[in-house]
Amino acid sequence: MKYLFLFLSICISTVATAQTNALQAINQAMQRGDAATIATYFDQSVVLDILGDEAIATPAEAKKRLETFFSKHKPAGFKQSHSGSSQGKDSHYIIGEMNDQAGKYRVYLYFKTAGGKYSLQELRIDQ
């Protein structure tokens, strides 16, 4: 019984660490305007709304649109203001603020989680 408890504790710790690492990677990618890193978390389709231009896109299309946005709006920083999980822990969200030389943008990211893996399903950037 002791070994089962130890094994389960290690598994839970490993999943929690993977989740924390994924969220940190996404936060850092938003700070740098790194669309390629963000795209590694895209689900099979992504709801992408950039400054009111909304589309359901493939990961490749979403990455390209995000790269275009970052080329015009080079981030000077990103600060996460809120985050949370659903009661069942099968979804997670991040709300933050990205700054560039022209102003501030509100960023909303919505993830589905399964087996400790985050799949980014929705990304919204509003002014």
C-alpha positions as a Python dict, from the first residue, in 0.01 Angstrom:
ca = {
    (1, 'M'): (0, 0, 0),
    (2, 'K'): (287, 231, 84),
    (3, 'Y'): (441, 174, -260),
    (4, 'L'): (111, 241, -435),
    (5, 'F'): (79, 572, -251),
    (6, 'L'): (438, 664, -343),
    (7, 'F'): (381, 570, -708),
    (8, 'L'): (59, 776, -727),
    (9, 'S'): (230, 1073, -560),
    (10, 'I'): (511, 1063, -816),
    (11, 'C'): (263, 1041, -1107),
    (12, 'I'): (58, 1335, -979),
    (13, 'S'): (373, 1539, -921),
    (14, 'T'): (497, 1463, -1273),
    (15, 'V'): (165, 1570, -1430),
    (16, 'A'): (154, 1889, -1221),
    (17, 'T'): (511, 1974, -1325),
    (18, 'A'): (430, 1914, -1694),
    (19, 'Q'): (126, 2141, -1666),
    (20, 'T'): (326, 2416, -1494),
    (21, 'N'): (601, 2389, -1757),
    (22, 'A'): (348, 2415, -2042),
    (23, 'L'): (186, 2726, -1896),
    (24, 'Q'): (526, 2887, -1830),
    (25, 'A'): (635, 2811, -2186),
    (26, 'I'): (322, 2974, -2326),
    (27, 'N'): (361, 3281, -2102),
    (28, 'Q'): (723, 3321, -2213),
    (29, 'A'): (627, 3270, -2578),
    (30, 'M'): (366, 3546, -2548),
    (31, 'Q'): (631, 3777, -2400),
    (32, 'R'): (863, 3712, -2695),
    (33, 'G'): (597, 3701, -2966),
    (34, 'D'): (700, 3343, -3041),
    (35, 'A'): (417, 3205, -3256),
    (36, 'A'): (607, 2881, -3326),
    (37, 'T'): (617, 2781, -2958),
    (38, 'I'): (253, 2875, -2906),
    (39, 'A'): (159, 2673, -3215),
    (40, 'T'): (305, 2357, -3061),
    (41, 'Y'): (10, 2365, -2819),
    (42, 'F'): (-263, 2420, -3084),
    (43, 'D'): (-542, 2164, -3099),
    (44, 'Q'): (-659, 2017, -3433),
    (45, 'S'): (-858, 2336, -3489),
    (46, 'V'): (-822, 2670, -3316),
    (47, 'V'): (-1069, 2953, -3265),
    (48, 'L'): (-850, 3253, -3335),
    (49, 'D'): (-980, 3607, -3285),
    (50, 'I'): (-719, 3874, -3347),
    (51, 'L'): (-848, 4229, -3308),
    (52, 'G'): (-1200, 4124, -3410),
    (53, 'D'): (-1098, 3910, -3707),
    (54, 'E'): (-1227, 3570, -3597),
    (55, 'A'): (-1177, 3237, -3769),
    (56, 'I'): (-1166, 2867, -3696),
    (57, 'A'): (-826, 2771, -3827),
    (58, 'T'): (-597, 2474, -3870),
    (59, 'P'): (-281, 2487, -3659),
    (60, 'A'): (-76, 2597, -3964),
    (61, 'E'): (-322, 2877, -4052),
    (62, 'A'): (-344, 2990, -3689),
    (63, 'K'): (35, 2997, -3658),
    (64, 'K'): (65, 3207, -3976),
    (65, 'R'): (-200, 3456, -3856),
    (66, 'L'): (-32, 3482, -3516),
    (67, 'E'): (308, 3540, -3681),
    (68, 'T'): (154, 3819, -3889),
    (69, 'F'): (12, 3982, -3576),
    (70, 'F'): (344, 3957, -3388),
    (71, 'S'): (533, 4103, -3686),
    (72, 'K'): (312, 4414, -3670),
    (73, 'H'): (283, 4423, -3291),
    (74, 'K'): (616, 4319, -3141),
    (75, 'P'): (547, 4238, -2775),
    (76, 'A'): (730, 4444, -2516),
    (77, 'G'): (589, 4221, -2243),
    (78, 'F'): (310, 3992, -2134),
    (79, 'K'): (167, 3975, -1785),
    (80, 'Q'): (-76, 3707, -1682),
    (81, 'S'): (-353, 3853, -1467),
    (82, 'H'): (-585, 3553, -1420),
    (83, 'S'): (-581, 3180, -1471),
    (84, 'G'): (-794, 2893, -1363),
    (85, 'S'): (-925, 2545, -1425),
    (86, 'S'): (-1269, 2393, -1459),
    (87, 'Q'): (-1405, 2193, -1167),
    (88, 'G'): (-1329, 1870, -1349),
    (89, 'K'): (-977, 1997, -1430),
    (90, 'D'): (-1034, 1919, -1799),
    (91, 'S'): (-996, 2278, -1914),
    (92, 'H'): (-780, 2574, -1823),
    (93, 'Y'): (-770, 2942, -1915),
    (94, 'I'): (-522, 3226, -1899),
    (95, 'I'): (-609, 3596, -1924),
    (96, 'G'): (-331, 3847, -1955),
    (97, 'E'): (-213, 4174, -2101),
    (98, 'M'): (39, 4209, -2380),
    (99, 'N'): (210, 4543, -2446),
    (100, 'D'): (374, 4674, -2759),
    (101, 'Q'): (497, 5018, -2863),
    (102, 'A'): (143, 5122, -2968),
    (103, 'G'): (-55, 5007, -2668),
    (104, 'K'): (-201, 4725, -2464),
    (105, 'Y'): (-387, 4412, -2572),
    (106, 'R'): (-600, 4175, -2368),
    (107, 'V'): (-513, 3812, -2436),
    (108, 'Y'): (-737, 3516, -2359),
    (109, 'L'): (-619, 3155, -2401),
    (110, 'Y'): (-844, 2852, -2349),
    (111, 'F'): (-705, 2498, -2322),
    (112, 'K'): (-849, 2150, -2298),
    (113, 'T'): (-641, 1919, -2083),
    (114, 'A'): (-612, 1544, -2106),
    (115, 'G'): (-347, 1322, -1955),
    (116, 'G'): (-143, 1622, -1844),
    (117, 'K'): (-131, 1761, -2200),
    (118, 'Y'): (-260, 2107, -2287),
    (119, 'S'): (-434, 2165, -2622),
    (120, 'L'): (-491, 2531, -2705),
    (121, 'Q'): (-840, 2557, -2852),
    (122, 'E'): (-904, 2930, -2842),
    (123, 'L'): (-684, 3239, -2858),
    (124, 'R'): (-826, 3591, -2849),
    (125, 'I'): (-635, 3918, -2867),
    (126, 'D'): (-841, 4235, -2813),
    (127, 'Q'): (-739, 4595, -2793),
}
